[in-house]
């Protein structure tokens, strides 16, 4: 039981490591977009900022895998987040495991655009942290308590239980 609580505690306390990047993206002339994909295993936050060089506007979306499949085939779809502008911020909390996409495309025209993007995928969650620490502590305490109880129940060793051998004479 102690081992199980310890393992569960480690899983709960171990958030996905934060991933961040600062990059310069180019959306070519025409019906193109720029995408960044994230593989999410636990509740996570995707956030960041963007700025378009030259002041033209772009559309910013955060999609699930299913929504992105519809988007890339030019079908109408919903999204987790949407904004339009020459600069700003984006943020969405995702709670279901899966692949998510941060997508930038042309808003007003199809001319080439350069976009400066800073993003962060952060798995920090104080509730998970507290629960994980508590489970690990309970697991360790139960392990120590169980080990002491087992040692108390063992009969002390007697001298007759020890086998001694004489050394061979040469």
N, CA, C and O of each residue as an XYZ file, in Angstrom:
680
protein
N       0.825     -1.189      0.000
C       0.000      0.000      0.000
C       0.877      1.262      0.000
O       0.598      2.228     -0.711
N       1.943      1.230      0.816
C       2.826      2.393      0.902
C       3.474      2.682     -0.449
O       3.568      3.835     -0.869
N       3.917      1.628     -1.118
C       4.546      1.798     -2.429
C       3.592      2.368     -3.457
O       3.973      3.206     -4.275
N       2.351      1.913     -3.414
C       1.341      2.402     -4.362
C       1.083      3.885     -4.127
O       1.039      4.658     -5.084
N       0.912      4.298     -2.865
C       0.693      5.714     -2.562
C       1.888      6.557     -2.986
O       1.720      7.668     -3.489
N       3.092      6.034     -2.786
C       4.291      6.761     -3.180
C       4.329      6.974     -4.696
O       4.591      8.080     -5.167
N       4.068      5.913     -5.445
C       4.089      6.013     -6.915
C       3.007      6.973     -7.407
O       3.263      7.793     -8.288
N       1.801      6.877     -6.844
C       0.723      7.795     -7.237
C       1.120      9.231     -6.903
O       0.883     10.143     -7.696
N       1.719      9.431     -5.741
C       2.155     10.769     -5.347
C       3.174     11.352     -6.297
O       3.097     12.530     -6.646
N       4.132     10.540     -6.722
C       5.141     11.013     -7.674
C       4.481     11.391     -8.996
O       4.826     12.415     -9.586
N       3.536     10.577     -9.470
C       2.859     10.892    -10.732
C       2.075     12.194    -10.620
O       2.103     13.019    -11.534
N       1.383     12.378     -9.512
C       0.560     13.580     -9.344
C       1.431     14.820     -9.188
O       1.108     15.877     -9.729
N       2.535     14.699     -8.453
C       3.381     15.865     -8.200
C       4.211     16.234     -9.426
O       4.595     17.392     -9.585
N       4.486     15.278    -10.278
C       5.350     15.514    -11.426
C       4.554     16.150    -12.559
O       3.910     15.443    -13.333
N       4.592     17.465    -12.665
C       3.865     18.097    -13.763
C       4.671     17.978    -15.047
O       5.882     17.757    -15.014
N       4.001     18.125    -16.160
C       4.768     18.171    -17.398
C       5.750     19.343    -17.313
O       5.398     20.429    -16.851
N       6.934     19.117    -17.748
C       7.923     20.176    -17.670
C       7.500     21.352    -18.541
O       6.991     21.152    -19.643
N       7.704     22.570    -18.062
C       7.340     23.731    -18.871
C       8.164     23.767    -20.159
O       9.349     23.434    -20.163
N       7.530     24.168    -21.224
C       8.201     24.319    -22.510
C       7.958     25.747    -22.964
O       6.814     26.198    -23.018
N       9.016     26.451    -23.286
C       8.846     27.813    -23.782
C       9.807     28.042    -24.938
O      10.818     27.356    -25.083
N       9.461     29.019    -25.746
C      10.316     29.353    -26.875
C       9.998     30.767    -27.323
O       8.901     31.279    -27.099
N      10.966     31.378    -27.952
C      10.815     32.690    -28.553
C      11.296     32.529    -29.982
O      12.474     32.248    -30.206
N      10.406     32.703    -30.957
C      10.807     32.438    -32.333
C      10.229     33.448    -33.303
O       9.223     34.107    -33.037
N      10.899     33.544    -34.432
C      10.440     34.396    -35.524
C       9.833     33.485    -36.582
O      10.517     32.628    -37.141
N       8.556     33.675    -36.850
C       7.851     32.837    -37.824
C       7.556     33.652    -39.075
O       7.421     34.874    -39.024
N       7.462     32.958    -40.183
C       7.091     33.599    -41.441
C       5.891     32.881    -42.018
O       5.899     31.661    -42.185
N       4.853     33.656    -42.323
C       3.686     33.106    -43.021
C       3.838     33.542    -44.476
O       3.706     34.729    -44.775
N       4.115     32.604    -45.389
C       4.363     32.971    -46.789
C       3.128     33.580    -47.462
O       2.005     33.461    -46.974
N       3.377     34.232    -48.593
C       2.294     34.790    -49.397
C       1.375     33.665    -49.854
O       1.844     32.606    -50.271
N       0.079     33.890    -49.778
C      -0.892     32.890    -50.212
C      -1.699     32.353    -49.050
O      -1.686     32.911    -47.952
N      -2.389     31.278    -49.302
C      -3.275     30.672    -48.305
C      -2.466     29.745    -47.387
O      -2.629     28.525    -47.432
N      -1.598     30.328    -46.559
C      -0.726     29.558    -45.681
C      -0.957     29.933    -44.223
O      -1.595     30.938    -43.911
N      -0.428     29.109    -43.354
C      -0.495     29.369    -41.915
C       0.794     28.861    -41.283
O       1.558     28.126    -41.908
N       1.024     29.259    -40.040
C       2.166     28.783    -39.261
C       1.601     28.099    -38.029
O       0.717     28.644    -37.367
N       2.109     26.891    -37.709
C       1.562     26.163    -36.559
C       2.662     25.662    -35.648
O       3.780     25.381    -36.080
N       2.315     25.558    -34.373
C       3.171     24.962    -33.351
C       2.310     23.914    -32.665
O       1.197     24.216    -32.235
N       2.806     22.686    -32.554
C       2.004     21.628    -31.924
C       2.532     21.314    -30.524
O       3.729     21.412    -30.256
N       1.609     20.935    -29.645
C       1.925     20.570    -28.265
C       1.281     19.232    -27.962
O       0.109     19.022    -28.274
N       2.027     18.332    -27.361
C       1.468     17.070    -26.890
C       1.231     17.220    -25.387
O       2.179     17.374    -24.616
N      -0.023     17.176    -24.981
C      -0.411     17.429    -23.590
C      -0.808     16.111    -22.931
O      -1.593     15.343    -23.487
N      -0.252     15.848    -21.725
C      -0.613     14.625    -21.010
C      -1.453     14.903    -19.769
O      -2.231     14.045    -19.352
N      -1.313     16.060    -19.183
C      -2.078     16.447    -18.003
C      -2.583     17.873    -18.207
O      -2.259     18.521    -19.202
N      -3.370     18.345    -17.265
C      -3.880     19.714    -17.364
C      -2.716     20.666    -17.592
O      -1.660     20.532    -16.974
N      -2.915     21.613    -18.470
C      -1.835     22.477    -18.896
C      -2.356     23.837    -19.301
O      -3.545     23.996    -19.579
N      -1.482     24.808    -19.335
C      -1.798     26.158    -19.788
C      -0.907     26.466    -20.983
O       0.307     26.269    -20.920
N      -1.502     26.947    -22.069
C      -0.746     27.408    -23.233
C      -0.945     28.915    -23.283
O      -2.079     29.387    -23.372
N       0.142     29.675    -23.228
C       0.013     31.132    -23.225
C       1.218     31.752    -23.919
O       2.222     31.086    -24.169
N       1.097     33.033    -24.223
C       2.208     33.729    -24.840
C       1.801     35.049    -25.444
O       0.704     35.555    -25.210
N       2.714     35.598    -26.232
C       2.478     36.872    -26.910
C       2.928     36.760    -28.361
O       3.693     35.868    -28.726
N       2.436     37.686    -29.176
C       2.837     37.728    -30.579
C       2.875     39.179    -31.038
O       2.185     40.038    -30.490
N       3.688     39.433    -32.047
C       3.805     40.763    -32.624
C       4.138     40.610    -34.102
O       5.076     39.903    -34.469
N       3.358     41.284    -34.946
C       3.565     41.201    -36.394
C       4.456     42.355    -36.832
O       4.174     43.514    -36.527
N       5.532     42.038    -37.547
C       6.415     43.067    -38.086
C       5.669     43.823    -39.177
O       5.066     43.209    -40.057
N       5.704     45.140    -39.127
C       5.038     45.938    -40.153
C       3.604     46.298    -39.792
O       2.957     47.027    -40.543
N       3.094     45.817    -38.684
C       1.784     46.234    -38.205
C       0.573     45.613    -38.870
O      -0.552     45.977    -38.529
N       0.751     44.687    -39.807
C      -0.420     44.027    -40.387
C      -1.019     43.070    -39.360
O      -0.395     42.789    -38.337
N      -2.205     42.575    -39.623
C      -2.881     41.734    -38.632
C      -2.845     40.255    -39.010
O      -2.802     39.889    -40.184
N      -2.863     39.420    -37.968
C      -2.941     37.970    -38.140
C      -4.073     37.443    -37.265
O      -4.501     38.092    -36.312
N      -4.544     36.252    -37.614
C      -5.471     35.514    -36.756
C      -4.646     34.546    -35.922
O      -3.703     33.933    -36.423
N      -5.001     34.411    -34.658
C      -4.327     33.477    -33.754
C      -5.381     32.515    -33.231
O      -6.438     32.935    -32.759
N      -5.088     31.218    -33.317
C      -6.020     30.194    -32.841
C      -5.283     29.192    -31.961
O      -4.082     28.975    -32.115
N      -6.021     28.588    -31.040
C      -5.565     27.385    -30.353
C      -6.630     26.335    -30.621
O      -7.800     26.517    -30.285
N      -6.205     25.219    -31.239
C      -7.110     24.150    -31.661
C      -6.785     22.831    -30.970
O      -5.643     22.585    -30.579
N      -7.803     21.986    -30.824
C      -7.575     20.574    -30.506
C      -7.165     19.899    -31.813
O      -7.213     20.528    -32.870
N      -6.766     18.641    -31.758
C      -6.369     17.918    -32.977
C      -7.535     17.827    -33.959
O      -7.348     18.025    -35.159
N      -8.725     17.532    -33.464
C      -9.898     17.423    -34.337
C     -10.258     18.747    -34.984
O     -10.574     18.797    -36.173
N     -10.211     19.825    -34.203
C     -10.499     21.152    -34.742
C      -9.459     21.544    -35.788
O      -9.800     22.132    -36.815
N      -8.193     21.220    -35.530
C      -7.141     21.560    -36.481
C      -7.313     20.801    -37.793
O      -7.086     21.363    -38.864
N      -7.710     19.536    -37.724
C      -7.951     18.764    -38.952
C      -9.003     19.440    -39.820
O      -8.857     19.500    -41.040
N     -10.058     19.946    -39.200
C     -11.091     20.658    -39.963
C     -10.546     21.978    -40.508
O     -10.801     22.324    -41.662
N      -9.802     22.712    -39.693
C      -9.236     23.997    -40.107
C      -8.320     23.838    -41.317
O      -8.436     24.592    -42.283
N      -7.401     22.855    -41.273
C      -6.424     22.724    -42.365
C      -7.054     22.268    -43.671
O      -6.453     22.419    -44.735
N      -8.268     21.707    -43.603
C      -8.983     21.343    -44.832
C     -10.019     22.408    -45.191
O     -10.944     22.154    -45.962
N      -9.850     23.606    -44.619
C     -10.691     24.781    -44.901
C     -12.157     24.586    -44.546
O     -13.035     25.195    -45.158
N     -12.423     23.738    -43.560
C     -13.799     23.559    -43.103
C     -14.044     24.444    -41.885
O     -13.111     24.796    -41.163
N     -15.284     24.793    -41.672
C     -15.661     25.608    -40.521
C     -15.456     24.802    -39.239
O     -15.806     23.623    -39.176
N     -14.892     25.441    -38.228
C     -14.630     24.737    -36.971
C     -14.662     25.704    -35.796
O     -14.527     26.916    -35.965
N     -14.838     25.158    -34.629
C     -14.726     25.958    -33.410
C     -13.258     25.941    -32.978
O     -12.426     25.303    -33.622
N     -12.946     26.636    -31.897
C     -11.574     26.681    -31.401
C     -11.591     26.908    -29.901
O     -12.623     27.243    -29.320
N     -10.442     26.722    -29.285
C     -10.311     26.976    -27.851
C     -10.037     28.456    -27.608
O     -10.482     29.024    -26.610
N      -9.302     29.071    -28.527
C      -8.952     30.486    -28.412
C      -8.860     31.077    -29.805
O      -8.428     30.415    -30.748
N      -9.281     32.357    -29.927
C      -9.136     33.064    -31.198
C      -8.939     34.545    -30.916
O      -9.603     35.117    -30.052
N      -8.015     35.164    -31.657
C      -7.794     36.609    -31.579
C      -7.294     37.081    -32.935
O      -6.722     36.307    -33.702
N      -7.515     38.352    -33.222
C      -7.015     38.969    -34.443
C      -6.351     40.276    -34.055
O      -6.896     41.049    -33.268
N      -5.162     40.523    -34.614
C      -4.485     41.776    -34.327
C      -3.060     41.768    -34.820
O      -2.564     40.768    -35.339
N      -2.399     42.923    -34.645
C      -0.999     43.030    -35.045
C      -0.072     42.691    -33.881
O       1.146     42.629    -34.045
N      -0.645     42.478    -32.734
C       0.114     42.082    -31.557
C      -0.843     41.839    -30.410
O      -1.964     42.348    -30.407
N      -0.408     41.075    -29.455
C      -1.262     40.801    -28.305
C      -0.822     39.547    -27.589
O       0.309     39.084    -27.738
N      -1.735     39.010    -26.814
C      -1.420     37.804    -26.051
C      -2.482     36.744    -26.293
O      -3.577     37.031    -26.778
N      -2.135     35.521    -25.945
C      -3.073     34.402    -26.060
C      -2.906     33.518    -24.837
O      -1.832     33.454    -24.240
N      -3.987     32.836    -24.473
C      -3.943     31.960    -23.310
C      -5.128     31.013    -23.345
O      -6.246     31.415    -23.665
N      -4.881     29.758    -23.015
C      -5.953     28.763    -22.916
C      -5.509     27.667    -21.960
O      -4.342     27.277    -21.937
N      -6.456     27.181    -21.175
C      -6.197     26.048    -20.294
C      -6.777     24.811    -20.939
O      -7.940     24.803    -21.341
N      -5.976     23.762    -21.042
C      -6.441     22.499    -21.614
C      -6.382     21.432    -20.533
O      -5.376     21.300    -19.835
N      -7.459     20.674    -20.396
C      -7.525     19.687    -19.316
C      -7.580     18.252    -19.819
O      -7.505     17.314    -19.025
N      -7.710     18.074    -21.120
C      -7.808     16.736    -21.692
C      -6.506     16.382    -22.406
O      -5.993     17.201    -23.170
N      -5.955     15.186    -22.181
C      -4.738     14.800    -22.900
C      -4.972     14.785    -24.412
O      -6.069     14.478    -24.877
N      -3.938     15.117    -25.162
C      -4.038     15.098    -26.615
C      -3.059     16.067    -27.239
O      -2.192     16.619    -26.562
N      -3.206     16.267    -28.536
C      -2.358     17.197    -29.274
C      -3.132     18.484    -29.505
O      -4.298     18.462    -29.900
N      -2.475     19.593    -29.256
C      -3.076     20.908    -29.437
C      -2.191     21.716    -30.373
O      -0.986     21.483    -30.459
N      -2.800     22.670    -31.075
C      -2.080     23.459    -32.068
C      -2.280     24.946    -31.827
O      -3.400     25.411    -31.613
N      -1.173     25.688    -31.864
C      -1.191     27.142    -31.864
C      -0.967     27.543    -33.319
O       0.068     27.218    -33.899
N      -1.940     28.254    -33.916
C      -1.912     28.528    -35.357
C      -2.009     30.031    -35.611
O      -2.801     30.731    -34.980
N      -1.186     30.515    -36.547
C      -1.224     31.905    -36.999
C      -1.502     31.892    -38.494
O      -0.867     31.145    -39.238
N      -2.460     32.726    -38.946
C      -2.700     32.852    -40.389
C      -2.980     34.311    -40.748
O      -3.117     35.165    -39.872
N      -3.063     34.582    -42.068
C      -3.321     35.933    -42.563
C      -4.733     36.356    -42.168
O      -5.677     35.577    -42.300
N      -4.876     37.589    -41.683
C      -6.204     38.069    -41.306
C      -6.846     38.863    -42.438
O      -7.963     38.555    -42.854
N      -6.150     39.878    -42.936
C      -6.767     40.783    -43.903
C      -6.429     40.440    -45.349
O      -7.276     40.591    -46.229
N      -5.227     39.989    -45.604
C      -4.821     39.671    -46.977
C      -3.880     38.480    -46.931
O      -3.593     37.955    -45.855
N      -3.408     38.058    -48.064
C      -2.534     36.888    -48.117
C      -1.075     37.252    -48.376
O      -0.317     36.430    -48.891
N      -0.670     38.482    -48.023
C       0.726     38.882    -48.187
C       1.589     38.217    -47.121
O       1.107     37.879    -46.040
N       2.866     38.034    -47.435
C       3.794     37.421    -46.475
C       3.870     38.266    -45.203
O       3.855     39.496    -45.252
N       3.951     37.580    -44.072
C       4.012     38.274    -42.786
C       5.054     37.611    -41.888
O       5.188     36.388    -41.863
N       5.785     38.446    -41.154
C       6.734     37.960    -40.154
C       6.127     38.197    -38.779
O       5.673     39.296    -38.464
N       6.128     37.146    -37.969
C       5.513     37.222    -36.644
C       6.533     36.792    -35.596
O       7.152     35.735    -35.714
N       6.699     37.615    -34.579
C       7.546     37.266    -33.435
C       6.631     36.609    -32.396
O       5.654     37.214    -31.955
N       6.953     35.366    -32.008
C       6.086     34.590    -31.110
C       6.881     34.169    -29.876
O       7.999     33.664    -29.983
N       6.295     34.382    -28.725
C       6.827     33.855    -27.468
C       5.716     33.031    -26.855
O       4.606     33.530    -26.667
N       5.998     31.771    -26.538
C       4.946     30.937    -25.949
C       5.480     30.134    -24.776
O       6.683     29.903    -24.650
N       4.558     29.717    -23.923
C       4.879     28.911    -22.754
C       3.790     27.871    -22.579
O       2.602     28.192    -22.555
N       4.208     26.630    -22.458
C       3.283     25.554    -22.087
C       3.678     25.170    -20.673
O       4.750     24.608    -20.452
N       2.812     25.474    -19.717
C       3.160     25.313    -18.308
C       2.233     24.330    -17.636
O       1.011     24.449    -17.732
N       2.814     23.354    -16.951
C       2.024     22.338    -16.273
C       1.892     22.559    -14.782
O       1.488     21.640    -14.069
N       2.212     23.728    -14.287
C       2.171     24.004    -12.857
C       0.733     24.027    -12.362
O      -0.122     24.698    -12.940
N       0.474     23.292    -11.292
C      -0.852     23.279    -10.690
C      -0.683     23.067     -9.187
O      -0.305     21.973     -8.769
N      -0.954     24.085     -8.362
C      -0.715     23.966     -6.924
C      -1.554     22.881     -6.249
O      -1.120     22.310     -5.249
N      -2.727     22.590     -6.764
C      -3.563     21.532     -6.176
C      -2.886     20.178     -6.378
O      -2.806     19.376     -5.448
N      -2.396     19.923     -7.602
C      -1.679     18.678     -7.859
C      -0.417     18.591     -7.000
O      -0.094     17.526     -6.473
N       0.294     19.713     -6.859
C       1.514     19.713     -6.062
C       1.213     19.327     -4.616
O       1.883     18.457     -4.060
N       0.219     19.959     -4.001
C      -0.142     19.653     -2.615
C      -0.599     18.221     -2.434
O      -0.204     17.555     -1.478
N      -1.432     17.745     -3.351
C      -1.918     16.362     -3.275
C      -0.765     15.379     -3.427
O      -0.687     14.391     -2.698
N       0.124     15.646     -4.365
C       1.260     14.753     -4.592
C       2.186     14.677     -3.393
O       2.614     13.590     -3.006
N       2.503     15.829     -2.799
C       3.372     15.845     -1.621
C       2.718     15.076     -0.476
O       3.387     14.313      0.220
N       1.409     15.273     -0.278
C       0.699     14.557      0.792
C       0.732     13.044      0.559
O       0.980     12.283      1.494
N       0.485     12.603     -0.673
C       0.504     11.166     -0.965
C       1.895     10.564     -0.773
O       2.028      9.450     -0.267
N       2.917     11.293     -1.173
C       4.282     10.801     -0.975
C       4.589     10.689      0.518
O       5.161      9.691      0.957
N       4.214     11.704      1.302
C       4.461     11.674      2.748
C       3.729     10.514      3.411
O       4.302      9.815      4.246
N       2.464     10.304      3.045
C       1.695      9.186      3.609
C       2.326      7.857      3.198
O       2.421      6.942      4.015
N       2.756      7.741      1.950
C       3.404      6.514      1.479
C       4.675      6.209      2.255
O       4.909      5.063      2.638
N       5.498      7.227      2.489
C       6.740      7.030      3.250
C       6.419      6.655      4.698
O       7.025      5.739      5.255
N       5.458      7.373      5.310
C       5.092      7.083      6.705
C       4.561      5.661      6.852
O       4.938      4.952      7.785
N       3.689      5.238      5.936
C       3.164      3.867      6.000
C       4.272      2.839      5.792
O       4.263      1.780      6.421
N       5.214      3.143      4.923
C       6.336      2.232      4.700
C       7.188      2.073      5.949
O       7.567      0.958      6.305
N       7.491      3.179      6.614
C       8.290      3.122      7.848
C       7.519      2.396      8.943
O       8.072      1.527      9.618
N       6.240      2.744      9.126
C       5.408      2.109     10.151
C       5.280      0.607      9.902
O       5.407     -0.188     10.833
N       5.033      0.219      8.666
C       4.893     -1.199      8.326
C       6.177     -1.973      8.565
O       6.139     -3.111      9.033
N       7.312     -1.368      8.248
C       8.602     -2.024      8.459
C       8.872     -2.229      9.951
O       9.382     -3.277     10.348
N       8.535     -1.245     10.774
C       8.725     -1.376     12.228
C       7.814     -2.462     12.800
O       8.232     -3.243     13.655
N       6.565     -2.508     12.325
C       5.628     -3.526     12.815
C       6.122     -4.923     12.453
O       6.027     -5.845     13.262
N       6.641     -5.078     11.260
C       7.139     -6.379     10.832
C       8.331     -6.813     11.679
O       8.442     -7.986     12.035
N       9.210     -5.888     12.001
C      10.384     -6.212     12.822
C       9.982     -6.595     14.245
O      10.619     -7.452     14.856
N       8.928     -5.965     14.780
C       8.454     -6.308     16.127
C       7.916     -7.729     16.171
O       8.062     -8.420     17.179
N       7.296     -8.165     15.083
C       6.676     -9.487     15.047
C       7.694    -10.597     14.831
O       7.394    -11.758     15.110
N       8.866    -10.282     14.353
C       9.887    -11.304     14.145
C      10.450    -11.734     15.496
O      10.711    -10.900     16.363
N      10.630    -13.011     15.662
C      11.231    -13.516     16.899
C      12.714    -13.179     16.890
O      13.362    -13.242     15.845
N      13.253    -12.819     18.053
C      14.689    -12.522     18.081
C      15.498    -13.783     17.769
O      15.086    -14.892     18.110
N      16.594    -13.615     17.150
C      17.434    -14.756     16.776
C      18.128    -15.323     18.014
O      18.603    -14.585     18.877
N      18.171    -16.633     18.073
C      18.840    -17.323     19.181
C      20.231    -17.728     18.722
O      20.516    -17.835     17.529
N      21.072    -17.946     19.698
C      22.437    -18.359     19.376
C      22.451    -19.705     18.674
O      23.356    -19.977     17.885
N      21.456    -20.560     18.947
C      21.430    -21.881     18.315
C      21.023    -21.797     16.850
O      21.216    -22.750     16.095
N      20.458    -20.653     16.442
C      20.078    -20.476     15.038
C      21.284    -20.187     14.152
O      21.206    -20.295     12.928
N      22.378    -19.825     14.769
C      23.564    -19.462     14.018
C      24.413    -20.709     13.833
O      24.756    -21.374     14.811
N      24.748    -21.025     12.630
C      25.573    -22.183     12.318
C      27.014    -21.726     12.248
O      27.355    -20.779     11.539
N      27.848    -22.418     12.999
C      29.263    -22.067     13.002
C      30.053    -23.236     12.438
O      29.725    -24.396     12.685
N      31.059    -22.933     11.704
C      31.921    -23.952     11.131
C      33.325    -23.780     11.685
O      33.822    -22.668     11.863
N      33.931    -24.896     11.944
C      35.331    -24.839     12.349
C      36.167    -24.619     11.101
O      35.842    -25.092     10.012
N      37.223    -23.908     11.290
C      38.101    -23.697     10.159
C      38.883    -24.980      9.916
O      39.327    -25.627     10.864
N      39.053    -25.348      8.665
C      39.808    -26.561      8.373
C      41.269    -26.399      8.783
O      41.860    -25.328      8.654
N      41.820    -27.485      9.275
C      43.230    -27.456      9.679
C      44.081    -27.824      8.476
O      43.738    -28.716      7.700
N      45.140    -27.156      8.342
C      46.017    -27.449      7.208
C      47.277    -28.134      7.609
O      48.111    -28.441      6.757
